């Protein structure tokens, strides 16, 4: 006998088939503590989808992919951290929607600016098609000294234009500096950079984020020929809007200069900070900046001077060393009485990490109500751990956990042979070892010692370590550097 279709069988049995339900839009929120919240709310889910579409559009046209990626990761971390101004708390639904709207609007503005500059590249291929290879060659723009390239700025005028060349004269960069304004940001300056190549010019990079730019420089460094355009943002912050590019066999590659700031607090003495942009020196791959004490205003830093040394790793400037002048060294405040839950540590060995002891209710474990957060400047990743202590002789360990949420912490699965590498030692100023893990309300250890953690990170034995690069952390002491 011929089989009946399922719907016909239901009708014969007197059961009406259920009406087809519309399929919910796929959730684009990345894994993390906010994923369930966003995916479970229609408005947030739609806002996240719009944001991801704007990110894809921005990535397709940007000349600063490394900076764009770093900013996207930073925005996601801030969103997940919530409101940290006073007592940390998750953002409300309306606050999340506002954050999404603002970020999406910024990306939309960026896409419009990028497309206005990319029009320089529009040309027909030799066979009449328009799908030419990427990064095409074009003729020198006419009226470069008089007419603004693109339409990113309103009431635009050309501030400067010309050519800079490398010392051997084999590389030439054409530039144009613009002045105008945007509806969203007010007064703005922009810069467009083009490299000479056989048959014409190619776009290298551009930005409209500053209020001032200076003509670019070409400098031969240990990492090859580099291009630097100095820029500054407006307001009392007077921050950096610099552009860096490095010449490679594949062409000019952007070098982002924002992620290194995450490593700075762990390299400065407690109570000192940098509140404005730094002055880069590409020839020595370094920068200088005054230092601000906690009581100093923006105008008047009185904490001495710092010299920052960098190296280039792939597509990023990495903070390699910080040297303080005599004034800064003399003003280092005492942090001996810092409560453990407010302690920040700088790493004294080879590695670009900072460490913090943090109290994230509810209590992390029976042995300690604190968590240890390590932040890698090289990969901009956070690693969270809780404390535990074995019975008997009482060896202390840190165990990997997911980023804390209001509901508490969740242990991450690790291999059995990883535990011996997770040994932890809190060390007092007299170099005696603390018998128990640190707890809130108690004085913070002067030093932390984690002898096996670097090996676990290097070989990817800590959950969350990146698969495309290795975290480098040689054995060494972490020293108390700030009391938050």
C-alpha positions as CSV (number, residue, x, y, z in Angstrom):
1,X,0.0,0.0,0.0
2,X,1.3,3.4,-0.9
3,X,2.6,5.5,2.0
4,X,0.7,8.6,2.9
5,X,2.4,11.9,3.4
6,X,2.7,13.0,7.0
7,X,0.3,15.9,6.6
8,X,-2.4,13.6,5.0
9,X,-2.0,11.1,7.8
10,X,-2.6,13.8,10.4
11,X,-5.8,14.9,8.6
12,X,-7.0,11.3,8.5
13,X,-6.5,11.0,12.2
14,X,-8.4,14.3,12.8
15,X,-5.3,16.3,13.8
16,X,-4.7,19.6,12.2
17,X,-1.1,20.2,11.3
18,X,0.6,23.0,13.1
19,X,1.1,26.3,11.2
20,X,4.6,26.8,9.9
21,X,6.5,29.1,12.3
22,X,8.7,31.8,10.9
23,X,12.3,31.0,11.4
24,X,14.1,33.5,13.8
25,X,17.0,35.4,12.4
26,X,20.3,33.8,13.0
27,X,22.1,35.3,16.0
28,X,25.5,36.8,15.1
29,X,26.6,37.7,18.6
30,X,30.1,36.2,19.3
31,X,30.6,33.6,22.1
32,X,30.9,35.2,25.5
33,X,29.0,36.3,28.6
34,X,26.6,38.5,26.5
35,X,25.7,36.0,23.8
36,X,22.6,34.6,25.6
37,X,21.4,38.1,26.5
38,X,21.7,39.4,22.9
39,X,20.4,36.3,21.1
40,X,17.4,36.1,23.4
41,X,16.2,39.7,22.6
42,X,14.9,40.5,19.2
43,X,16.0,44.2,19.3
44,X,19.5,43.3,20.5
45,X,19.8,40.5,18.0
46,X,18.9,42.9,15.2
47,X,21.3,45.5,16.4
48,X,24.1,43.0,16.6
49,X,23.4,41.8,13.0
50,X,23.5,45.4,11.8
51,X,26.8,45.9,13.6
52,X,28.4,42.8,12.1
53,X,27.3,43.9,8.6
54,X,28.9,47.3,9.2
55,X,32.1,45.6,10.4
56,X,32.2,43.5,7.2
57,X,31.7,46.6,5.0
58,X,34.4,48.5,6.9
59,X,36.9,45.6,6.6
60,X,36.3,45.4,2.9
61,X,37.4,49.0,2.2
62,X,39.8,49.9,5.0
63,X,43.5,50.7,4.6
64,X,43.9,50.1,8.4
65,X,42.8,46.5,9.0
66,X,45.0,46.0,12.0
67,X,43.6,49.1,13.8
68,X,40.1,48.2,12.9
69,X,40.5,44.7,14.3
70,X,42.0,46.0,17.6
71,X,39.2,48.5,18.1
72,X,36.5,45.8,17.4
73,X,38.1,43.5,20.1
74,X,38.4,46.4,22.5
75,X,34.8,47.5,22.0
76,X,33.6,43.9,22.6
77,X,35.6,43.7,25.8
78,X,34.2,47.0,27.1
79,X,30.7,45.9,26.3
80,X,31.2,42.6,28.3
81,X,32.8,44.5,31.2
82,X,29.8,46.6,31.6
83,X,29.7,49.8,33.7
84,X,32.9,49.9,35.7
85,X,32.8,53.6,36.8
86,X,31.8,52.7,40.4
87,X,30.5,49.3,41.4
88,X,30.9,47.0,38.3
89,X,27.5,46.0,36.8
90,X,26.3,44.6,33.5
91,X,24.9,47.2,31.0
92,X,21.1,47.4,30.8
93,X,19.2,46.5,27.6
94,X,18.8,50.2,26.7
95,X,22.5,50.8,27.4
96,X,23.5,47.9,25.2
97,X,21.3,49.2,22.4
98,X,22.9,52.7,22.7
99,X,26.3,51.2,22.5
100,X,25.4,49.2,19.4
101,X,23.9,52.3,17.7
102,X,26.9,54.4,18.4
103,X,29.4,51.8,17.3
104,X,27.4,51.1,14.1
105,X,27.2,54.8,13.3
106,X,31.0,55.1,13.7
107,X,31.6,52.3,11.3
108,X,29.1,53.7,8.8
109,X,31.0,57.0,8.8
110,X,34.2,55.1,8.3
111,X,32.8,53.2,5.3
112,X,31.6,56.4,3.7
113,X,35.1,57.9,4.1
114,X,36.8,54.8,2.7
115,X,34.6,54.7,-0.3
116,X,35.1,58.3,-1.1
117,X,38.9,57.7,-1.3
118,X,38.6,54.4,-3.0
119,X,37.0,56.1,-6.0
120,X,40.5,57.1,-7.0
121,X,41.0,53.4,-7.9
122,X,37.9,53.1,-10.1
123,X,39.0,52.4,-13.7
124,X,38.3,50.1,-16.5
125,X,40.4,47.0,-17.1
126,X,42.1,46.7,-20.5
127,X,39.3,44.4,-21.8
128,X,36.6,46.8,-20.7
129,X,35.6,45.1,-17.5
130,X,35.4,46.9,-14.2
131,X,36.5,44.0,-11.9
132,X,40.2,45.0,-12.0
133,X,42.6,43.4,-9.6
134,X,42.7,44.8,-6.1
135,X,44.9,47.9,-5.2
136,X,45.0,49.1,-8.8
137,X,47.4,51.7,-10.2
138,X,46.0,55.1,-11.1
139,X,47.3,58.4,-12.6
140,X,48.5,61.2,-10.3
141,X,45.3,63.1,-9.2
142,X,45.0,66.4,-11.0
143,X,45.1,69.6,-8.9
144,X,46.5,67.8,-5.8
145,X,47.6,71.1,-4.3
146,X,44.1,72.7,-4.8
147,X,41.4,70.0,-4.8
148,X,40.6,67.7,-1.8
149,X,40.7,64.0,-2.7
150,X,37.4,62.3,-1.8
151,X,34.4,63.7,0.0
152,X,35.1,62.8,3.6
153,X,35.3,66.4,4.9
154,X,32.8,69.2,4.3
155,X,34.1,72.6,3.2
156,X,37.4,70.9,2.6
157,X,40.5,72.8,1.7
158,X,44.0,71.5,1.0
159,X,46.5,72.3,3.8
160,X,49.6,70.8,2.2
161,X,50.5,68.4,-0.5
162,X,53.7,67.1,-2.0
163,X,56.2,64.2,-2.3
164,X,58.5,62.6,0.3
165,X,61.3,60.2,-0.7
166,X,63.4,57.6,1.0
167,X,67.1,58.3,1.5
168,X,68.1,56.2,-1.6
169,X,65.4,58.0,-3.6
170,X,63.9,54.6,-4.7
171,X,60.7,55.0,-2.8
172,X,58.4,58.1,-3.2
173,X,55.2,58.9,-1.3
174,X,52.6,61.4,-2.5
175,X,50.5,63.0,0.2
176,X,47.7,65.4,0.7
177,X,46.7,67.0,4.0
178,X,43.1,68.3,4.3
179,X,41.1,70.5,6.7
180,X,37.3,70.7,7.0
181,X,34.6,69.3,9.3
182,X,32.1,66.5,9.6
183,X,28.5,66.7,10.9
184,X,29.2,64.1,13.6
185,X,32.7,65.2,14.8
186,X,33.1,68.9,14.0
187,X,36.5,70.2,12.9
188,X,38.6,67.5,11.4
189,X,41.9,67.1,9.4
190,X,42.7,64.3,7.0
191,X,45.6,62.8,5.2
192,X,45.8,60.6,2.1
193,X,49.0,58.7,1.3
194,X,49.9,57.2,-2.2
195,X,53.0,55.2,-3.2
196,X,54.7,55.6,-6.6
197,X,54.8,52.4,-8.6
198,X,55.4,51.4,-12.2
199,X,52.7,53.1,-14.3
200,X,51.4,55.5,-11.7
201,X,50.4,55.5,-8.0
202,X,48.7,53.2,-5.5
203,X,46.8,54.1,-2.3
204,X,48.7,53.3,0.9
205,X,46.5,54.7,3.6
206,X,44.3,57.6,4.8
207,X,42.7,58.9,8.0
208,X,40.2,61.7,8.9
209,X,40.4,61.1,12.7
210,X,42.7,64.0,13.7
211,X,42.5,67.7,14.0
212,X,46.1,68.0,12.6
213,X,48.5,66.0,10.5
214,X,52.1,66.7,9.5
215,X,53.8,65.6,6.2
216,X,54.8,62.0,6.4
217,X,58.4,60.6,6.8
218,X,60.1,57.6,5.3
219,X,62.7,56.0,7.7
220,X,64.9,52.9,7.3
221,X,64.5,50.8,10.5
222,X,65.6,47.4,11.6
223,X,62.2,46.2,10.4
224,X,62.7,47.7,7.0
225,X,61.4,50.9,5.4
226,X,58.6,52.5,7.4
227,X,56.2,55.3,6.7
228,X,55.0,57.6,9.6
229,X,52.4,60.4,9.4
230,X,52.1,62.2,12.8
231,X,48.6,63.2,13.8
232,X,46.8,64.5,16.8
233,X,43.2,64.4,18.0
234,X,41.3,67.3,19.5
235,X,40.1,68.2,23.0
236,X,42.0,68.2,26.2
237,X,43.2,64.6,25.6
238,X,45.3,65.7,22.6
239,X,45.7,62.0,21.7
240,X,47.5,60.3,18.9
241,X,46.1,60.0,15.4
242,X,49.4,58.7,13.9
243,X,49.6,56.4,10.9
244,X,52.4,53.8,10.5
245,X,53.1,51.6,7.5
246,X,55.9,49.1,6.8
247,X,57.1,48.1,3.4
248,X,56.9,44.4,2.7
249,X,57.3,42.2,-0.4
250,X,53.5,42.3,-0.7
251,X,53.4,46.1,-0.6
252,X,52.7,48.6,2.2
253,X,51.3,47.0,5.4
254,X,49.7,48.9,8.2
255,X,51.3,48.8,11.7
256,X,48.7,49.6,14.4
257,X,49.8,51.7,17.4
258,X,46.9,51.3,19.8
259,X,47.2,47.8,21.4
260,X,50.5,48.6,23.2
261,X,48.7,51.0,25.5
262,X,47.2,48.0,27.4
263,X,50.7,47.0,28.5
264,X,51.6,50.5,29.8
265,X,50.0,50.5,33.3
266,X,52.1,47.5,34.2
267,X,55.3,49.2,33.1
268,X,54.8,52.5,35.1
269,X,55.1,53.0,38.8
270,X,52.0,53.2,40.9
271,X,50.3,56.6,40.8
272,X,51.9,57.7,37.5
273,X,50.2,57.6,34.1
274,X,50.2,59.1,30.5
275,X,47.1,61.2,29.9
276,X,47.8,62.5,26.4
277,X,49.3,61.4,23.2
278,X,53.0,60.5,23.0
279,X,55.7,61.9,20.7
280,X,57.0,59.2,18.4
281,X,60.5,59.0,17.0
282,X,60.5,56.5,14.1
283,X,64.3,56.5,13.7
284,X,64.8,55.1,17.2
285,X,61.4,53.4,17.2
286,X,60.6,55.1,20.5
287,X,58.4,57.8,22.0
288,X,58.6,60.3,24.8
289,X,55.9,61.6,27.1
290,X,55.5,63.5,30.4
291,X,54.0,61.6,33.3
292,X,50.9,62.6,35.3
293,X,50.4,62.1,39.0
294,X,46.9,61.3,40.2
295,X,46.3,64.9,41.4
296,X,47.7,66.5,38.2
297,X,45.4,68.2,35.7
298,X,45.6,67.6,31.9
299,X,47.5,70.8,31.5
300,X,50.2,70.3,34.1
301,X,52.0,66.9,34.3
302,X,54.5,66.9,37.2
303,X,55.5,63.2,37.4
304,X,58.7,63.4,35.3
305,X,59.3,61.9,31.9
306,X,59.2,58.4,30.3
307,X,60.9,57.1,27.2
308,X,59.0,54.2,25.6
309,X,60.8,51.7,23.3
310,X,59.0,49.6,20.8
311,X,59.5,46.8,18.3
312,X,57.4,45.8,15.4
313,X,55.7,42.4,15.6
314,X,53.7,41.5,12.5
315,X,51.2,44.3,12.2
316,X,51.6,46.0,15.6
317,X,53.9,48.2,17.6
318,X,54.8,46.3,20.8
319,X,55.9,48.1,24.0
320,X,59.4,46.6,24.7
321,X,60.7,48.8,27.5
322,X,60.0,51.9,29.6
323,X,62.8,54.2,31.0
324,X,62.0,56.7,33.7
325,X,63.9,59.9,34.4
326,X,65.1,60.9,37.9
327,X,62.0,62.9,38.7
328,X,59.7,59.9,37.9
329,X,61.8,57.5,39.8
330,X,61.8,59.8,42.9
331,X,58.0,60.1,42.9
332,X,57.2,56.5,43.0
333,X,54.6,56.2,45.8
334,X,54.5,53.4,48.3
335,X,52.1,50.5,47.6
336,X,53.0,48.4,50.6
337,X,49.5,48.8,52.2
338,X,47.5,48.1,49.0
339,X,44.5,45.8,49.6
340,X,44.9,42.6,47.6
341,X,41.6,43.2,45.6
342,X,43.0,46.5,44.2
343,X,46.5,45.2,43.2
344,X,48.0,45.5,39.8
345,X,51.4,43.9,38.9
346,X,53.9,44.5,36.2
347,X,56.0,41.7,34.8
348,X,59.8,42.1,35.4
349,X,60.9,39.3,33.0
350,X,60.4,38.8,29.2
351,X,56.8,39.0,28.3
352,X,54.1,41.7,27.6
353,X,51.7,41.0,30.4
354,X,50.1,42.8,33.3
355,X,48.3,41.0,36.2
356,X,45.5,42.1,38.5
357,X,43.9,40.6,41.6
358,X,40.2,41.2,41.3
359,X,37.2,40.5,43.5
360,X,34.2,39.5,41.4
361,X,31.3,38.4,43.5
362,X,30.2,35.7,44.3
363,X,33.3,34.3,45.9
364,X,35.5,32.5,43.4
365,X,36.5,29.6,45.6
366,X,36.7,28.4,49.2
367,X,40.5,29.3,49.4
368,X,40.1,32.9,48.0
369,X,37.4,35.3,47.0
370,X,39.7,36.8,44.4
371,X,40.5,36.1,40.8
372,X,43.7,36.6,38.9
373,X,43.4,38.3,35.5
374,X,46.4,38.3,33.1
375,X,46.3,40.6,30.1
376,X,48.5,40.0,27.1
377,X,49.5,43.1,25.3
378,X,50.8,40.9,22.4
379,X,47.5,39.3,21.6
380,X,45.1,41.7,23.6
381,X,43.6,38.6,25.4
382,X,42.6,38.2,29.0
383,X,43.1,35.0,30.9
384,X,41.2,34.5,34.2
385,X,42.1,32.1,37.0
386,X,40.8,31.2,40.5
387,X,42.9,30.1,43.4
388,X,43.0,26.7,45.0
389,X,45.3,25.0,47.6
390,X,46.0,21.3,48.0
391,X,45.8,19.5,51.3
392,X,48.8,18.5,53.4
393,X,51.8,20.6,52.5
394,X,49.5,23.1,50.9
395,X,50.8,23.8,47.3
396,X,48.8,26.7,45.8
397,X,47.6,26.6,42.2
398,X,45.6,28.8,39.8
399,X,42.9,27.1,37.7
400,X,41.6,28.6,34.4
401,X,38.1,30.0,34.5
402,X,35.8,31.7,32.0
403,X,35.5,35.5,32.3
404,X,33.3,36.2,35.4
405,X,29.6,37.0,35.1
406,X,27.1,38.1,37.8
407,X,26.3,34.4,38.3
408,X,29.9,33.6,39.2
409,X,32.7,31.8,37.6
410,X,32.9,28.6,35.5
411,X,35.9,26.3,35.4
412,X,37.4,25.7,32.0
413,X,38.4,22.2,31.0
414,X,42.2,21.5,31.2
415,X,44.4,18.5,30.8
416,X,45.6,16.7,33.9
417,X,49.2,17.3,33.1
418,X,48.6,21.1,33.1
419,X,48.0,21.4,36.8
420,X,51.7,21.2,37.8
421,X,52.4,24.2,35.6
422,X,49.8,26.2,37.4
423,X,51.7,26.5,40.7
424,X,51.3,30.0,42.3
425,X,53.4,31.7,45.0
426,X,52.6,35.0,46.7
427,X,55.8,36.6,47.9
428,X,56.1,39.2,50.6
429,X,58.6,42.1,50.5
430,X,61.1,40.2,52.6
431,X,60.8,37.4,50.0
432,X,59.0,35.0,52.3
433,X,56.2,33.0,50.6
434,X,52.6,33.4,51.7
435,X,51.1,30.3,53.2
436,X,47.6,30.9,51.7
437,X,46.3,32.5,48.5
438,X,45.6,36.3,48.7
439,X,42.1,37.4,49.9
440,X,40.3,40.7,49.7
441,X,40.9,43.0,52.7
442,X,44.4,41.6,53.3
443,X,47.6,43.3,52.2
444,X,48.5,42.4,48.6
445,X,51.6,40.3,48.0
446,X,54.6,42.3,47.0
447,X,55.4,39.9,44.2
448,X,53.7,37.0,42.4
449,X,55.7,34.0,41.0
450,X,54.2,31.6,38.5
451,X,57.1,29.5,37.3
452,X,55.2,27.2,34.9
453,X,52.6,29.4,33.4
454,X,54.7,30.6,30.5
455,X,55.2,26.9,29.4
456,X,51.4,26.3,29.6
457,X,50.7,29.4,27.5
458,X,53.4,28.7,25.0
459,X,52.1,25.2,24.3
460,X,48.4,26.2,24.3
461,X,47.5,24.3,27.5
462,X,45.6,27.3,28.9
463,X,42.1,27.5,27.4
464,X,41.7,30.6,25.2
465,X,45.3,30.7,23.9
466,X,45.3,31.7,20.2
467,X,46.0,29.0,17.7
468,X,47.7,31.3,15.1
469,X,50.4,32.6,17.4
470,X,52.1,31.7,20.7
471,X,52.1,33.7,24.0
472,X,55.6,34.3,25.2
473,X,56.1,34.6,28.9
474,X,59.5,33.7,30.4
475,X,59.8,32.8,34.2
476,X,60.1,35.9,36.3
477,X,58.6,37.9,39.2
478,X,55.5,40.1,38.9
479,X,55.9,43.2,41.1
480,X,53.2,45.2,42.7
481,X,53.0,48.4,40.6
482,X,49.7,50.1,41.2
483,X,46.8,50.1,43.7
484,X,43.6,50.7,41.7
